[in-house]
Amino acid sequence: MRVLLLLPTATYRAPDFVAAAAALGVEVVVGSERAQALAGAMGDRALVVPLSDPGAAADAIEAFHRRSPVAAVVAVDEQGVVAAATASERLGLRRNPPAAVAATRDKAAMRVAMGAAGLVQPPHRLVGPGDDTAAAAEAVGLPCVVKATSLSGSRGVIRADTAADAVTVAARVRAIAAAAGSPHDAPVVVEAFVPGVEVAVEALLRGGRLHVLATFDKPDPLDGPYFQETIYVTPSRHPAPVLADLHDTVGGATAAIGLVEGPVHAEARITPADEVVMIEVAARSIGGLCARTLRFGAGISLEEVILRHALDLPLDDAGREVAATGVLMVPIPRSGTLRRVDGIDAAEAVPGVAGVEITILDGRPVRALPEGDRYLGFVFARGDDPAEVEASLRAAHAALDVVIDEP
């Protein structure tokens, strides 16, 4: 049995997915945008796939499949999800409808789909370069948040407190999106800022039914002007009725978009009145190395759960382990050149910390959000309860000293 993994060149997650495939005894074929990213490691089990062009990617995968059949096509990160769905549809493999997956990559289309289903979400407007951004901001309500339609991970997401600020922010967001490859005249989404706390739901769709794997609290305030995520902790400390509402809402959102199979990563806000407001849904699992916080059944990884589902292998016990776990995504405090990260040994010595991994090499340029799209690294912690895990992550963060030269 063979699985084709679509790996963007900048992904963190290749080793974990390859390890999961090895644990299942499954042969891996790697598809990526650049031949040099595949050289050596995979030999003839490698395929150049233009992930930014899903039709061309599906052509390449279909041609490969005729020569050497694969049992599943799995996108490791956001950039490959539409290509994976398109190719899987052609090959008759387990998949989401490509149009539904494409809607998760377009925040405007996602808002339309969720609105048609009557889901609670922020008031919003789609604003093109020639439209009145100030009027749109006033219409949705201030403060507002301006977002690029196609970026993820808080990149190109900025709060504006006045209508005049929204005009300036929209120009900045368009520039960020253009630098990432979007058309210069791409619209942006202007939506009302939702007060409250943010949560994330990790789930697996099986035949259209949502199976929640984990719910993460984000205990740091995400109030802007930028929305850099830092700490994720599970299990959630919200009351059971609020979590039930959250999970029902996420299930309604996936159905509204048309997703039916595979991993889901959803973001929502819980207001001070305990109302659940949907922010967005992604047809992928949690990003970066954050999946390492999760173990299921007899210790299997999230990546193994995803591969088992894609390959139609047994998933008898996908229940999350009992321990509280969490991850700190080490933020980039400012743009420049990374010289070093001190204090790693001290961070690793914090009680409850399970590991520290810095993923950017010394001497490399780094960009802070909202222009940047990466973190410096990840800190993992385990404990008896979520509060203990959060405290360990905060202590480890305080022990780290990030040295960055100004650009």
C-alpha positions, 0 to 999 in steps of 0.5 A: 500500500502506498500513500502520496504525501503532498509536502510544501517545501516550507512545511514542518511536518514531513518527518512526523507524517513519514514516521506515521506511515512507517508505523503503519507499514505504508510506503510513502511517495512525496510530492512537492513543488521543487525537485531539489526538495525531493532529491536524495531522501526519496529517490524514485518515490518522489514527484514534482507537483505544482501545488499552486495549480490544483488542475496541473497537480492532479494531472501529474498525480494521475499520470504517476498513479497510472504507472505506480498506483497510490491508495491515498493522497494526503495534503500535509499542510494548507497549500496542498489541500485543493490539489489533494482533493482534486487528484483524489476525486479523479482517482476515486479515492476518499476525499472532500469535494474539491469545491468545498476544500477550495472554499476553506482557502477563501475566507470570503467564500467561507463566510458566504457558505456559513452565512447561508446556513445561518451560523453565527459569525462576524458581520463582514464585507468583501472589499476590493481596491476600488471600494470604500473601505471606511464605509465597509468598516463602519457598516460591520462595526468598529473595531474591525479586523481586516483579513487577506482572503487566502492566507492562514496562521494569522498572517495578513490579519490586522485590527483597525479601531477607526474607519480611517485606520481600516483604509491604511490597514487594508492597503497593508494587508493587500501588500502582504497578500501580494507578497505571498502570491495573491493578485495585487487587486485581490479583495480583503475581508473586513469583519467586526472584531468579536470580543471574547476568548478564542478556541480551536477544535481538532476533528476528523470527518468520517462520512460527513460526521464530525468526530472531535479529537481535541479542543484547545484553549488559547489562554493568551488574549487575541485582541490585536492589533495582530493576532499571533497565536502563542499557547494552545492547551487541551483539554479545554476549561470551558463548561461542558454546555459551552463545549457542546455548543462549540462542537455542534457549531463546528459540525454545522460549519463543516456541513455548510461548507460541504466537507465530508472526509478527513481532518478539520481544524476550526477556530471560533470565539466564545463571547463573554455571554458564552455565545459561539461565533465561528471564525474559520474552518480549515480542511487540514489538521493543526499546523506547525509541530502542534500535533505533537501535543496529541496522542490517541488510543494506544499512543498513536499520533494525529498523523497516524489517525489521519493516514488510517482514515485516508487509507480506510484502515481501522480506527477503533480507538481515536480517543485522546489520551487523558493527560493535559498537554499544550504547546507554545509557538515561540513568537518572533518578537521583531523582524531582522536576523536571528542571531541565537536563542539562549535559555533553551536548557533552562526552558527544558528544565522547567517542570512539565516541559516535554521538549523544546524545538527551535526550527529556524537556524541562527543567521536566518532572516525572520519576519514578525507577524502580520507579514511573517508566516513562521514561528521560531520554534515550539515548546511542549508540556504535559501535566495533570491539568490544563492550568499546570500545563499553561504555567509550564509553558509560560515559565519556559517562554520566560526562560528563552532569550531571543536575540535578533539583529535589526534589519 
